[in-house]
Amino acid sequence: MKFPNMLYGKILYSTIAHGKVKSIDTTEAMKVEGVKAIATCFNTPHIKYNSALRFYDHDIPFTETIFSKTVRFVGDRVAAVAAETMEAAEKAVNLIKVEYEELPAVFDVEEAAKENAYPIHPGGNVLNEIKANAGDVEKGFAQAYKIYEDRYEVQPVNHGALEPHTCIAQYTIDNRLTVHSSCQNVFAFRVILSQILEMPLHKIRMITPSIGGSFGGKLEMTIEPVAAILSKMTMQPVKVTLTRKEVFKSTRTRHAAVMYIKTGVKESGEIIAQDINILLNTGSYASSCYNVLGALSHKIYKVYKIPNLRFRGVPVYTNIPIAGAMRGYGSPQIFFAQQAQMGKIAKDLNIDLVELQKINAALPDGVDQRFNSPLGNPRILDCLNEGSEIFQWERKKNIVGEKGYKHGVGMAIGAHGNGVFGAHRDYISLALKLNEDGTTTLLTGVHDMGNGSVTLQTQMIAEVLGITPDKVETLEADTDAVPWNLGDYASRGLYVEGAAAKRVAEKLKRKIVELAEEILKTKDLILEDGYVVSQSDSSKKISLSDIAVYSQKEKEAEITVVESHRSEAGITSYGVHFAEVLVEEETGKIKVISYTACHDSGKVINPLAATNQLDGGIHMGLGYALTEDYVFDEKGNMTNDSFGSYKMFRAHEMPEIKTHFVKGFEETGPYGGKSIGECAVVPAAPAILNAVYDATGIEIKKLPIKINKEDLND
């Protein structure tokens, strides 16, 4: 996108991990031809905000500013330039001189959590803890046949979206701000900008065109305040687009974490008590740490029928890049630890891992132990039975590796929610109108992220109205034009947003049928192929186009409806993944040779889209398990900040994948459906870890998985 008189913005980032900004000299930078403005912490608002804010009165820690007088990681924003060309902006940024007073930096989450650690923010590095408990854990441990205690660690990783963060901000003479941004939450971004710039909401317009990839990486505000302040300073549109290196070092990562898990089991393998403690590395600012920990604490109650379960989570500041939302939202971290320990328990008790899972898996009539509330209709046992058969678990677990290779199989269970029921105001409002030619227009706050959420809404509307999806046009994610939506995250796409589309279509259908009854003088009407037709006399019919024209002509009214829909329950989607690996004895190199994923997503509404989501989630999970990591030097500089050095899983490294969805039906879901997008990634890493453990007998407690050839020969 390019606007008339548009300027280009470039950001200067901190080169130190922690320190105070003593001075910024922009003298030489301002001399560069074409430079229009330079923003710093000394000439811009210093109002604190939280980039992960979701709604107007969201109560979370406000720790960020556009430019901070104290930088807290290598990649923190220091200044920004607006210039007539990108070349001029880049040249000017390189001429800005910054004087720092360096402060002690801490990168390890356990070191940062210590009482004597240097404080990254006033008040210390440890934020408030989150607890979630059920039963009597100590009593459960006292009754246990065996108790297992382990420490697990997971790394920060990048979302890896091909399309970088970009936005265009335009501040105009009438004190209005319009921002085009590749984000996942236009209404939340509007609120944040109103706080930072002290502007009323009706003066700010957020618009999201097609985003491309996101995976949570564009849910939290990053560059938009910079573009906005530069545009306000120059009164010209300003475009900011990040390079790949800038995306790596200055946006968001998945939360790194250290997890301690203690599990007590009966001799049969039944888990009687479990105690989980997690230190969540939120990086340099609070961002979404409370949201992630809260979500994480709920999900562990959805998979097993453990009578005594205790959870404690503590977010901790460190001097690494900010952690935030990423596909799975806490589930990949906690299920990695829990499922890895299940592999260890199965081996120690000499119980087949699949059988151990069956002993403990939640049943369709299972409950959340904290509230004794129904889980819905979890089909975990179906996934275990059907998945193990498709994977050929019984046969493959007895295979011996060829010479020079160790062979192993592993599996894991994962879960993820369908929205934020009970945590946030989980609703969306939609407007739908019938046009004179029988087509429809949907006004929706859903963002097109390439995951099919908008397509799903058109499918729902077409199904209800008896038309083809091409007869449904959408206007999306524009705060001046569409009703409110909480945002596109937490796998709300089908269960909440899809259900809302079905509901608004049903409301429109009722108005259409009411008019058709008046015209046709009959009541046994159905909608099919763009017509309203009598079931008893097919000659009695009228097109949707004629009904729209009739309403305009005879009623002087447009056929338009608005509907709000809120989430009905806190339901869960489930996945069981199976992996087969070979470990090369000479090098320790791990190769995944076959993979099966079996999921409970209720009634699968769009099989092709669901399968594609599952394939993509597996790819992301393989990278999380085996190759991806943020590598820092001793000063906190990321040393692998490109796709060449940051090792995402390559296409040729992908194994043969089989995907399967068990038959299910979610009573509260639209047409019985549940989500798939985020759940797809959750079981992957522990499934691979358990396969490597089966092959080598080496306990692995840290991602990405690394095997030393010396350990193989012990």
Buried (B, 14 or more C-beta within 10 A) or exposed (E): EEBEEBBBBBBBBBBBBBBEBEEBEBEEBBEBEBBBBBBBBEBBBEBBBBBBBBBEEBEBBBBBBBBBEBBBBBBBBBBBBBBBBBEBBBBBBEBBEBEBEEBEBBBBBBBBBBEEBBBBBEEBBBBEEBEBBBBBBEEBBEEBEEBBEBEBBBBBBBBBBEBBBBBBBBBBEEEBBBBBBBBBBBBBBBBBBBBBBEBEEEBBBBBBBEBBBBBBBBBBBBBBBBBBBBBBBBEBBBBBBBBBBBBBBBBBBBBBBBBBBBBBBBEEBBBBBBBBBBBBBBBBBBBBBBBBBBBBBBBBBBBBBBBBBBBBBBBBBBBBBBBBBBBBBBBBBBBBBBBBBBBBBBBEBEBBBBEBBBBBBBEBEBBBBBEEEBBBBBBBBBBBBBBBEBBBBEEBBEEEBEEEBBBBBBBBBBBBBBBBBEBBBBBBBBBBBBBBEBBBBBBBBBBBBBBBBBBBBBBBBBBBBBBEBEBBEBEBBBBEBBBBBBBBBBBBBBBBBBBBBBBBBBBBBEBBBEBBBEBBEBEEBEBEEBBBBBEEEEEBBBBBBBBBBBBEEEEEEEBBBEBEBBBBBBBBBBBBBBBBBBBBBEEBEBEBBBBBBBBBBBBBBBEEBBBBBBBBBBBBBBBBBBBBBBEBEEEBBBEBBEEEEBBBBEEEBBBEBBBBBBEBEBEBBBBBBBBBBBBBBBBBBBBBBBBBBBBBEBEBBBBBBEBEEEEBEE
